[in-house]
Amino acid sequence: MRVLQDRTYEVLGSSRTKTVDVRVVSATNRNLDEMVADGTFREDLLYRINLITIKLPALRERPKDIPLLVNFFINNLKEIYNRPSLSVTKDGMKWLQQLPLPGNIRQLKNLVERSVLVSRKDVLDVELLSSQLELSPTKKGSMQLPDVGALTLDEIEVLMIKRALEHHNNKVSKAATSLGLTRSSLYRRLEKYNIPYDDEVAD
């Protein structure tokens, strides 16, 4: 606390005060104001580190950044694994942009690299990427859900509907069954959220 406040300290066993010139950068995914109110984080410490705050939205809130990150990862992997022809299909990139990605950039990087490692194909498509997403680690006996407040119920519903349609190749009847809905109920939600679907494979 003293180092943060006055930039001074004493070495253990010495009475001579020394100064230090540092800049402290800290990060968290927790709400520190709420923790202070709950008594689980020191208020005086918060005031000392909370000089300038930069809020970085979750990756799912900035899907336009995903292609930039994926291309950056791919360019690195080309050199690391000596595979200069690596690329991601247009549909594959769109699919990645729709993922909730609770693990943010680390999860995205691991998904792309794992897809490269398990396949001899240099072109990463939706089928390959989705097969590796299903292998992402989750706690045994639990579902992987976003943090409270990260997504609204409507946003979660949209994600689940899109995922069901992708999994069942846009077949509305099968998607509805997997979601526990009637086909007419799913159609209403498709219209409500303006989710595109192919009428030719609706049945």
C-alpha positions in Angstrom: 0.0 0.0 0.0 2.8 2.4 0.9 4.7 1.6 -2.4 1.5 2.4 -4.3 0.8 5.6 -2.4 4.2 7.1 -1.8 6.6 4.9 -3.9 8.7 4.4 -0.8 9.7 1.3 1.1 12.4 -0.1 3.5 14.3 -3.3 3.0 13.7 -5.9 5.7 16.1 -5.2 8.6 17.0 -1.7 7.4 15.7 1.7 8.5 16.8 3.5 5.3 13.9 4.6 3.1 14.2 3.9 -0.6 12.1 5.0 -3.5 10.9 3.2 -6.5 9.7 4.4 -9.9 7.2 2.0 -11.2 3.9 2.0 -13.1 1.4 -0.6 -12.0 -1.0 -2.1 -14.5 -3.6 -4.6 -13.1 -6.4 -6.5 -14.7 -9.5 -8.4 -13.5 -12.7 -9.9 -14.8 -14.4 -9.2 -11.4 -16.5 -6.2 -10.4 -14.3 -4.6 -7.8 -16.9 -2.1 -6.8 -19.3 -4.9 -5.9 -16.5 -6.7 -4.0 -15.7 -3.6 -2.0 -19.4 -3.3 -1.1 -19.4 -7.0 -0.1 -16.2 -6.5 2.0 -14.2 -9.0 -0.1 -11.8 -6.4 -1.6 -10.0 -3.6 0.3 -11.5 -0.2 -0.5 -8.2 1.7 0.1 -6.4 -0.6 -2.3 -9.0 0.0 -5.0 -8.6 3.7 -4.7 -4.8 3.4 -5.1 -4.9 1.2 -8.2 -8.0 2.7 -9.8 -6.5 5.8 -11.3 -7.3 5.2 -14.9 -9.8 2.4 -15.9 -10.0 0.8 -19.3 -12.9 -1.5 -19.9 -12.1 -4.2 -22.5 -15.3 -5.8 -23.7 -15.5 -9.6 -24.0 -14.6 -10.9 -27.4 -18.2 -11.9 -28.1 -19.1 -8.2 -27.9 -16.6 -7.2 -30.6 -17.0 -9.9 -33.3 -15.3 -7.7 -35.9 -12.0 -8.2 -34.0 -12.2 -12.0 -34.5 -11.0 -12.1 -38.1 -8.1 -9.9 -37.3 -7.1 -12.1 -34.4 -7.6 -15.4 -36.4 -5.5 -14.1 -39.3 -2.8 -13.1 -36.8 -2.8 -16.6 -35.3 -2.8 -18.2 -38.8 0.2 -16.2 -39.9 2.1 -17.2 -36.8 1.1 -20.9 -37.3 2.3 -20.8 -40.9 5.8 -20.2 -39.7 5.7 -22.4 -36.5 4.4 -25.5 -38.3 5.9 -24.7 -41.8 2.5 -24.7 -43.4 2.4 -21.6 -45.7 -1.0 -22.5 -47.2 -3.0 -22.3 -44.0 -6.2 -20.4 -44.3 -9.8 -20.2 -42.9 -12.8 -20.4 -45.1 -15.2 -17.5 -45.3 -18.0 -19.6 -43.7 -15.5 -20.7 -41.1 -14.7 -17.2 -40.1 -18.4 -16.2 -39.9 -18.9 -19.2 -37.7 -16.1 -18.2 -35.4 -17.6 -14.7 -35.1 -20.9 -16.2 -33.7 -19.3 -18.1 -30.9 -19.8 -16.9 -27.3 -16.1 -17.7 -26.5 -16.2 -17.5 -22.7 -12.4 -18.0 -22.7 -12.0 -15.0 -25.0 -8.7 -14.7 -26.9 -7.0 -17.7 -25.3 -10.0 -19.9 -26.2 -10.0 -18.6 -29.8 -6.3 -19.1 -30.2 -6.4 -22.7 -28.8 -9.3 -23.6 -31.1 -7.5 -22.4 -34.2 -4.2 -24.0 -33.3 -5.8 -27.3 -32.3 -7.7 -27.4 -35.6 -4.4 -26.9 -37.4 -2.7 -29.6 -35.5 -5.3 -32.4 -35.8 -5.8 -32.0 -39.5 -3.6 -32.3 -42.6 -5.9 -29.9 -44.4 -4.6 -26.4 -44.8 -8.0 -25.0 -45.2 -10.0 -24.7 -41.9 -13.7 -25.0 -42.5 -16.8 -25.0 -40.2 -16.8 -28.8 -39.9 -13.2 -28.9 -38.7 -13.5 -25.9 -36.4 -16.7 -27.1 -34.8 -15.4 -30.6 -34.2 -12.5 -29.1 -32.2 -14.8 -26.7 -30.3 -16.7 -29.7 -28.9 -13.4 -30.9 -27.4 -12.9 -27.7 -25.4 -12.5 -28.6 -21.7 -15.5 -28.1 -19.4 -16.0 -28.9 -15.8 -17.3 -32.5 -15.4 -21.0 -32.6 -14.8 -21.5 -28.9 -15.5 -22.5 -26.7 -18.4 -20.3 -23.9 -19.7 -22.4 -20.8 -19.2 -21.4 -17.1 -19.5 -21.0 -15.0 -16.4 -24.1 -13.3 -15.0 -24.6 -10.0 -16.8 -22.4 -10.9 -19.7 -25.4 -11.8 -21.9 -29.1 -11.2 -21.8 -31.5 -14.1 -22.0 -32.5 -13.0 -25.5 -28.8 -13.0 -26.6 -28.3 -16.5 -25.1 -31.5 -17.7 -26.9 -30.2 -16.3 -30.2 -26.9 -18.1 -29.8 -28.5 -21.4 -29.0 -30.9 -21.2 -31.9 -28.0 -20.4 -34.3 -26.0 -23.2 -32.9 -28.8 -25.7 -33.2 -29.5 -24.6 -36.8 -25.8 -25.0 -37.7 -25.6 -28.4 -36.0 -28.6 -29.7 -37.9 -27.6 -28.2 -41.3 -30.4 -25.5 -41.1 -33.2 -28.1 -40.7 -35.8 -26.2 -38.6 -37.7 -29.3 -37.5 -34.6 -31.0 -36.0 -33.3 -27.8 -34.5 -36.6 -27.2 -32.8 -36.7 -30.7 -31.4 -33.1 -30.4 -30.0 -34.1 -27.1 -28.4 -37.3 -28.5 -26.9 -39.5 -26.4 -29.1 -42.3 -27.0 -31.6 -41.5 -26.0 -35.1 -44.0 -23.2 -35.1 -42.4 -21.9 -31.8 -39.0 -21.9 -33.4 -40.3 -20.1 -36.5 -41.7 -17.3 -34.3 -38.3 -16.9 -32.7 -36.5 -16.9 -36.0 -38.8 -14.0 -37.1 -38.5 -12.2 -33.8 -34.7 -12.2 -33.9 -34.4 -11.9 -37.7 -32.3 -15.0 -37.8 -31.8 -16.2 -41.5 -32.7 -19.7 -42.5 -33.0 -21.7 -45.7 -36.7 -22.5 -46.5 -35.5 -25.3 -48.9 -34.2 -27.3 -45.9 -36.8 -26.1 -43.4 -38.4 -29.5 -43.2 
